[in-house]
Amino acid sequence: MGSRAAPRPHPERRRAGRGRPSPARLGRAGQSAGPPRRKRCGAMGQVAALSLSRVSGRCWQRLPWPGPARFPGALPARSLSSMAAAIRFSPAARSLFDEPLAIAVQGLGPRQQVTLRTSLRDEAGELFEAHGRYQAADDGELDLARCPALPGGSFSGLEPMGLLWALQPRKPFWRLVKKDVQTPFRLQLEVFEGHGDTPGQLLAQAEHERVFLRDGVRRVPVREGRIRATLFLPPGNGPFPGIIDLYGTGGGLPEYRACLLANYGFAVLALAFYGYEDLPKEMKEFHLEYFEEAVNYMLKHTQVKGPGVGLLGFSKGGDLCLSMASFLKGITATAVINGSVANVGAVLRYKDITIPPLGADRKRIKINKSGIVDIVDVLNNPLEGPDRQSFIPLEKAECRFLFIVGQDDHNWKSEFFAVEGSKHLQAHGKEKPEIVCYPGAGHYIEPPFFPMCAASMHLLVGKPVMWGGEPKAHSEAQKDAWQQIQAFFHRHLNGKPPGTTNKL
């Protein structure tokens, strides 16, 4: 038998931070909730938890209808109805994927009951759908920012973006990703009469483009030396604070997070490290010299502001970023999303140093009645026995750290890793890292408004695995984490928060 599984942090380790409000649980999926407020806590790191407040009252008793100016470009009904129902979006025709989208329907009957359904197809042709049941106001207006969704749909409560974050695939275990960031996702919205199990009469329909590149952002393929990457540069002359972006065990070259981040004034290098072009096909062994080449490329780039760069890593990309920060020069700030402080999955080599992968015991795999695998307990404890050789020597790093943690992560014990990383840094006289924890958030914490993926195929496991999370809580976490990441990098790479807008 190997070492014991890594334990979860004890709840008593979390204590209130100074001058912050008391914590509260996130609302469950399908409950109404207000905007998040943060609380920093935790004995070993600064831990933030979201709290949500209920929304009450009828929608037509809220703020008065702002008038047509708020929703330019009405799209009329394409139906046989005599009613002049029209869908209005703001922004009208296209918006950034991580940007809130205001939705309203005009021309309905007083307190008319309708069902709104959204759908989009990904680049593989797979369909994602969500629907909400609503009742119009006394004047026939339906503004999703003021009217709560009624029970019976994909969500309920006051959820202006529910029709987007609640999208779910028809194909089981399918995750929404964007492969070509130069093309938009086309969101379809339909308005149907009534709340029946089958759609009533079609009253209106419209299309809206959700884009990934802000006007003026430059996409530059990078094939220098061994580097296989894509660089995204913001509009303007620069130089800009630079970030290297790494994803997880899926391999390839995901660009969508990097390009969305570039919309906010960063020069972001989306870096492939296996399973792409002539890079290794399998995740068996990584050489840190490859990543060092990418760091040096960014440090020498005329559009990248020095003296150092930032690292952003998710899952396996997270422990790679921690290894880069520990061994390589020129790293100023490192943000990790649900990562590990131990080297996982493959041998890591740098010069004469070898870090073995953390041990695992497949006997600790659990399978539920639906055949979905839960691997949260599979990895050994990196604090015990020979597995201590896999612990990344964070004390060597000369940068600031931010750990983003989903407390319902079922891939591995992200909170345990973050807390132990914080303890390790402080034990070696280093500054305490920021740790931001989100109750109800799972493993795949993506940019805002990506629908939560509860389970999908795992490349290494070969079966669908559980990622964890509750849709509403996870959605709130993604919005807040996106702001936390931007603020962290602007603070440590730029020296001050930006006054950036994400308008196209």
C-alpha positions in Angstrom: 0.0 0.0 0.0 1.2 3.5 -0.6 0.9 6.5 1.6 -2.4 7.7 2.9 -4.5 9.9 0.8 -4.0 13.7 1.3 -6.4 14.9 4.0 -8.7 17.8 3.7 -7.9 20.9 5.8 -9.7 20.9 9.1 -12.5 23.5 9.3 -11.0 24.9 12.5 -8.1 26.2 10.4 -10.2 28.9 9.0 -10.6 32.0 11.1 -12.0 35.4 10.4 -9.8 37.9 8.7 -9.4 41.5 9.9 -12.2 43.9 9.2 -14.2 41.6 6.9 -17.8 40.5 7.0 -18.6 37.1 8.4 -18.9 34.2 6.0 -22.0 32.6 4.6 -22.8 29.6 2.5 -23.2 30.0 -1.3 -26.8 29.5 -2.5 -27.5 26.1 -4.1 -28.1 25.8 -7.8 -31.6 27.0 -8.7 -31.9 29.5 -5.8 -31.9 33.2 -6.2 -28.8 35.0 -5.0 -27.4 38.5 -4.9 -23.9 39.7 -5.7 -21.0 38.1 -3.9 -19.1 39.7 -1.0 -15.7 38.5 0.0 -14.2 37.4 3.2 -10.5 36.8 3.8 -9.9 34.0 6.4 -7.7 31.0 7.0 -4.8 30.3 9.4 -2.3 29.6 6.7 -3.5 31.8 3.8 -5.9 34.5 3.1 -9.1 32.6 2.2 -12.1 34.3 0.7 -15.6 32.9 0.7 -18.6 34.2 -1.2 -21.9 34.9 0.5 -25.1 35.4 -1.3 -28.3 37.1 -0.2 -31.8 36.2 -1.3 -33.8 38.4 -3.6 -37.4 39.0 -2.9 -40.3 41.0 -4.3 -42.1 40.9 -7.6 -40.2 42.1 -10.7 -42.6 44.8 -11.7 -42.2 46.5 -8.3 -38.5 47.0 -8.9 -36.7 49.8 -10.8 -38.8 51.4 -13.6 -38.3 50.1 -17.1 -35.3 52.0 -18.4 -36.7 52.5 -21.9 -35.6 51.4 -25.3 -32.3 53.2 -25.0 -31.0 50.5 -22.8 -31.7 47.8 -25.3 -30.9 49.1 -28.8 -31.6 47.0 -31.8 -34.8 45.2 -31.0 -35.2 41.9 -32.9 -38.9 41.3 -33.8 -40.7 38.0 -33.4 -40.6 35.5 -36.3 -43.8 33.7 -35.6 -47.5 33.6 -36.4 -48.5 35.4 -33.3 -50.3 38.7 -33.7 -48.4 40.0 -30.7 -45.4 42.3 -31.5 -43.0 40.5 -29.1 -39.3 41.4 -29.6 -36.1 40.4 -27.9 -33.6 43.1 -26.9 -29.9 42.4 -26.1 -27.4 44.9 -24.6 -24.9 45.0 -26.1 -27.1 44.6 -29.1 -25.4 42.2 -31.6 -22.2 41.0 -30.0 -20.4 40.9 -26.7 -17.3 39.4 -25.2 -17.9 35.9 -23.8 -16.9 37.0 -20.2 -19.1 40.2 -20.4 -22.6 40.3 -18.9 -25.4 40.3 -21.4 -28.6 42.1 -20.6 -31.7 40.4 -22.0 -35.3 41.7 -22.2 -38.5 40.8 -24.1 -41.0 43.5 -25.0 -44.5 43.4 -26.4 -45.8 40.5 -24.2 -49.2 40.5 -22.6 -49.7 41.7 -19.0 -48.2 39.0 -16.7 -48.0 36.7 -19.6 -46.2 33.4 -18.8 -43.4 32.5 -21.2 -40.5 30.2 -21.5 -37.1 31.5 -22.7 -34.7 28.9 -24.2 -31.1 29.5 -25.1 -29.0 27.2 -27.2 -25.6 27.2 -28.9 -23.5 24.6 -30.8 -19.8 24.2 -30.2 -17.3 23.6 -32.9 -17.9 19.9 -32.8 -21.6 20.5 -33.5 -22.7 19.5 -30.0 -25.8 21.3 -28.7 -26.0 23.1 -25.3 -29.3 24.3 -24.0 -30.9 26.0 -21.0 -34.4 27.3 -20.4 -36.1 29.6 -17.8 -39.8 30.1 -17.0 -40.9 33.7 -16.6 -43.9 35.9 -16.1 -44.0 39.4 -17.7 -44.7 42.5 -15.8 -48.1 44.3 -15.8 -47.0 46.3 -18.9 -45.9 43.3 -20.8 -42.2 43.9 -20.3 -39.8 41.1 -19.2 -36.4 42.3 -18.1 -34.2 39.4 -16.8 -32.3 41.8 -14.6 -35.5 42.5 -12.6 -37.8 39.5 -13.1 -36.9 36.3 -11.3 -37.1 33.0 -13.1 -39.9 30.8 -11.8 -39.4 27.2 -10.6 -39.4 24.4 -13.2 -36.6 25.6 -15.6 -32.8 25.1 -15.6 -32.6 27.7 -12.8 -34.8 29.9 -10.7 -34.6 33.2 -9.0 -33.2 36.5 -10.1 -30.5 35.3 -12.5 -29.9 37.8 -15.4 -27.2 35.4 -16.8 -28.9 32.2 -15.9 -29.7 31.4 -19.6 -25.9 31.3 -20.2 -24.3 29.8 -17.1 -27.0 27.1 -16.9 -26.3 25.8 -20.5 -25.9 22.0 -20.5 -24.9 19.6 -23.3 -27.3 17.1 -24.8 -24.4 14.7 -25.2 -23.4 13.2 -21.8 -20.0 14.1 -20.3 -19.3 16.9 -22.9 -17.6 20.1 -21.9 -17.9 23.5 -23.6 -14.6 24.7 -24.9 -13.6 27.2 -27.6 -11.0 26.0 -30.1 -11.0 28.8 -32.6 -11.0 32.1 -30.7 -11.2 34.1 -33.9 -14.9 33.0 -34.5 -17.8 33.6 -32.1 -20.2 31.3 -30.4 -23.7 32.1 -31.8 -26.2 32.1 -29.0 -29.8 31.5 -30.0 -32.7 32.8 -27.9 -36.3 31.7 -28.4 -39.4 32.9 -26.5 -42.3 30.4 -26.2 -45.9 30.8 -25.0 -46.6 29.2 -21.6 -44.7 26.9 -19.2 -45.6 23.5 -20.6 -43.3 20.5 -20.7 -43.4 20.9 -24.5 -42.8 24.3 -26.1 -45.8 26.4 -26.8 -46.2 28.8 -29.7 -43.0 30.6 -30.8 -43.3 34.3 -30.0 -39.9 35.6 -30.8 -36.4 34.5 -31.6 -33.0 36.2 -32.0 -29.3 35.5 -32.3 -26.4 37.1 -30.4 -22.6 36.6 -31.0 -20.4 35.9 -28.0 -16.9 36.7 -29.1 -13.4 36.1 -27.5 -11.2 38.7 -29.1 -11.7 42.4 -28.3 -11.3 44.7 -31.4 -7.6 45.4 -31.8 -6.2 42.4 -29.9 -3.5 40.7 -32.0 -3.1 36.9 -32.2 0.4 35.9 -33.0 1.3 32.2 -33.5 4.7 31.5 -31.9 7.1 28.8 -33.3 10.5 29.8 -32.0 13.0 27.1 -31.1 11.0 24.5 -29.3 8.2 26.8 -28.2 4.7 26.0 -29.5 2.4 28.8 -28.3 0.1 31.7 -29.3 0.8 35.2 -28.1 -2.1 37.6 -27.6 -1.2 41.3 -27.5 -3.7 44.1 -26.4 -4.4 47.1 -28.6 -2.0 49.9 -28.3 1.8 50.4 -28.3 2.7 48.7 -25.1 4.7 47.3 -23.5 2.2 45.3 -21.5 2.6 43.1 -18.4 3.3 39.6 -19.6 1.7 36.3 -18.5 2.3 32.7 -19.5 -0.9 30.6 -19.5 -1.0 26.8 -18.9 -3.9 24.4 -19.0 -4.1 20.8 -17.7 -3.9 17.2 -18.7 -6.0 17.7 -21.8 -2.9 18.8 -23.7 -3.1 20.7 -27.0 -3.1 24.5 -27.1 -6.2 26.0 -25.5 -6.3 29.8 -26.3 -9.6 31.0 -25.0 -8.5 32.0 -21.5 -5.4 33.7 -22.7 -7.2 35.8 -25.3 -9.9 36.8 -22.9 -7.2 37.9 -20.4 -5.4 39.9 -23.1 -8.6 42.0 -23.5 -7.7 43.5 -20.1 -4.3 44.9 -21.0 -2.0 41.8 -20.6 0.4 40.2 -23.1 -0.6 36.6 -22.7 1.3 33.6 -24.1 -0.9 30.4 -24.3 1.7 27.7 -24.0 1.3 24.1 -25.2 3.4 21.5 -23.4 2.3 18.2 -24.8 -0.2 16.6 -27.2 0.4 19.4 -29.8 2.2 19.4 -33.1 5.7 18.0 -32.6 5.6 18.1 -28.8 5.5 14.8 -26.8 2.3 12.9 -27.5 2.0 11.6 -23.9 2.4 13.0 -20.4 5.4 11.0 -19.2 8.3 13.4 -18.7 8.6 17.1 -18.8 11.8 19.1 -19.0 11.7 22.6 -17.4 14.2 23.9 -19.9 11.2 24.0 -22.4 9.3 26.3 -20.1 12.4 28.3 -19.4 12.6 29.0 -23.1 9.1 30.4 -23.0 9.9 32.6 -20.0 13.0 34.0 -21.8 10.9 34.6 -25.0 8.5 36.7 -23.0 11.2 38.6 -21.1 13.0 39.5 -24.4 9.8 40.5 -26.2 9.6 44.2 -27.0 5.9 44.3 -26.2 6.3 42.7 -22.8 6.9 44.9 -19.8 9.6 43.7 -17.4 11.3 43.1 -15.2 9.4 39.8 -14.7 6.4 37.9 -16.0 3.4 36.2 -14.4 2.3 32.6 -14.6 -1.3 31.4 -14.6 -1.9 27.6 -14.4 -4.9 25.4 -14.0 -4.8 21.8 -12.6 -1.6 20.1 -14.0 -0.7 23.5 -15.4 -0.8 24.8 -11.8 2.0 22.5 -10.5 4.0 23.2 -13.6 3.7 26.9 -12.9 4.8 26.3 -9.3 7.8 24.4 -10.5 8.7 27.2 -12.9 8.4 29.8 -10.2 10.6 27.6 -7.9 13.5 27.0 -10.4 13.4 29.7 -13.1 14.4 33.3 -13.0 12.2 36.2 -14.1 8.9 35.1 -12.4 7.2 37.9 -10.5 3.7 36.6 -9.8 2.1 33.1 -10.0 -1.6 32.3 -9.9 -2.8 28.7 -9.6 -6.3 27.5 -10.2 -7.1 24.2 -8.4 -3.5 23.1 -8.6 -1.2 20.8 -6.7 1.9 21.7 -4.7 3.4 18.3 -5.6 4.5 17.3 -9.0 1.7 15.1 -10.5 1.4 12.7 -13.4 4.9 12.8 -15.0 8.6 13.0 -14.1 9.9 16.6 -14.0 13.5 17.2 -14.9 15.6 20.4 -14.7 19.4 20.2 -15.3 20.5 17.6 -12.7 17.3 17.8 -10.7 14.6 15.1 -10.9 11.2 15.4 -9.2 9.2 12.2 -9.3 5.4 12.3 -9.7 3.3 12.0 -6.6 2.3 8.4 -5.9 -1.3 7.3 -6.3 -3.5 4.3 -5.3 -6.2 3.3 -7.8 -7.9 1.3 -5.1 -9.1 4.5 -3.7 -11.2 5.2 -6.9 -14.9 5.4 -6.2 -17.6 4.8 -8.8 -21.2 6.0 -8.4 -24.4 4.4 -9.7 -24.1 6.3 -12.9 -20.7 4.9 -13.6 -18.9 8.2 -13.0 -15.5 7.9 -11.4 -14.5 10.0 -8.3 -10.7 10.2 -8.1 -10.5 12.8 -5.3 -8.8 10.4 -2.9 -6.4 8.7 -5.4 -3.3 10.8 -4.8 -1.0 10.0 -1.9 -0.1 12.6 0.8 3.0 14.5 -0.3 3.9 15.1 3.3 4.5 11.5 4.1 7.2 8.9 3.3 8.8 8.8 -0.1 6.1 11.0 -1.6 7.8 14.0 0.1 10.2 13.9 -2.9 7.4 15.1 -5.1 6.7 18.2 -3.1 7.7 21.2 -5.2 10.4 23.4 -3.4 8.4 26.5 -3.2 10.8 28.1 -0.8 13.2 28.7 -3.8 10.6 31.0 -5.5 11.0 34.8 -5.5 7.5 35.8 -6.4 4.0 36.4 -5.1 1.4 33.6 -5.1 -2.3 33.4 -5.5 -4.2 30.1 -5.0 -7.7 29.9 -6.4 -9.6 27.0 -4.7 -12.9 25.3 -5.5 -13.9 23.6 -2.2 -15.9 21.0 -4.0 -13.1 20.0 -6.3 -13.3 16.3 -6.9 -10.2 16.0 -9.1 -7.9 16.3 -6.1 -7.7 18.1 -2.8 -6.9 21.6 -4.0 -7.6 23.3 -0.6 -5.3 20.9 1.2 -2.5 21.7 -1.4 -3.0 25.4 -1.1 -2.9 25.4 2.7 0.2 23.2 2.9 1.9 25.3 0.3 1.2 28.4 2.4 2.5 26.7 5.5 5.7 25.6 3.7 6.4 29.1 2.4 5.9 30.7 5.8 8.1 28.0 7.5 10.9 29.1 5.2 10.4 32.8 5.9 8.5 33.6 2.7 5.5 35.9 2.4 2.1 34.3 3.1 0.3 33.7 -0.3 -3.2 34.8 -1.1 -5.7 31.9 -1.0 -9.2 32.4 -2.3 -11.7 29.6 -1.5 -15.1 29.2 -3.1 -17.7 26.9 -1.4 -19.7 24.9 -4.0 -17.1 25.4 -6.8 -15.7 22.4 -8.6 -12.5 21.7 -10.4 -13.0 23.5 -13.8 -13.0 27.1 -12.7 -13.1 28.8 -16.1 -13.6 32.4 -17.2 -17.1 33.9 -16.4 -20.2 32.4 -18.0 -18.7 29.1 -19.1 -21.3 26.5 -18.0 -20.2 24.3 -15.2 -18.9 20.8 -16.3 -19.9 18.4 -13.5 -18.3 15.3 -15.2 -16.5 14.6 -18.4 -13.9 12.1 -19.9 -10.5 12.2 -18.2 -7.7 11.6 -20.7 -5.5 9.7 -18.2 -8.3 7.8 -16.4 -10.1 6.8 -19.7 -13.5 7.2 -18.1 -15.9 10.0 -17.2 -14.8 11.6 -13.9 -16.6 13.8 -11.4 -15.3 17.4 -11.3 -17.6 18.6 -8.5 -19.5 21.9 -8.1 -23.0 23.3 -7.9 -24.0 25.3 -11.0 -25.0 28.5 -9.3 -22.2 28.6 -6.8 -19.7 27.6 -9.4 -20.9 30.4 -11.7 -20.5 33.0 -9.0 -17.0 31.6 -8.2 -15.9 32.0 -11.8 -17.0 35.6 -12.0 -15.2 36.5 -8.7 -12.0 34.4 -9.5 -11.7 36.2 -12.8 -11.6 39.5 -11.1 -9.2 38.3 -8.4 -6.8 37.0 -11.0 -6.8 40.2 -13.0 -6.3 42.3 -9.9 -3.5 40.1 -8.7 -1.5 40.4 -11.9 -2.2 44.1 -12.3 -1.0 44.6 -8.7 2.2 42.7 -9.0 3.1 43.2 -12.7 1.8 46.7 -13.3 1.9 48.2 -9.9 -1.7 49.5 -9.9 -5.2 48.3 -10.9 -6.3 49.1 -14.4 -9.1 51.3 -15.6 -9.9 48.9 -18.4 -13.1 48.4 -20.2 -14.2 45.3 -22.0 -16.4 47.0 -24.6 -15.8 45.8 -28.1 
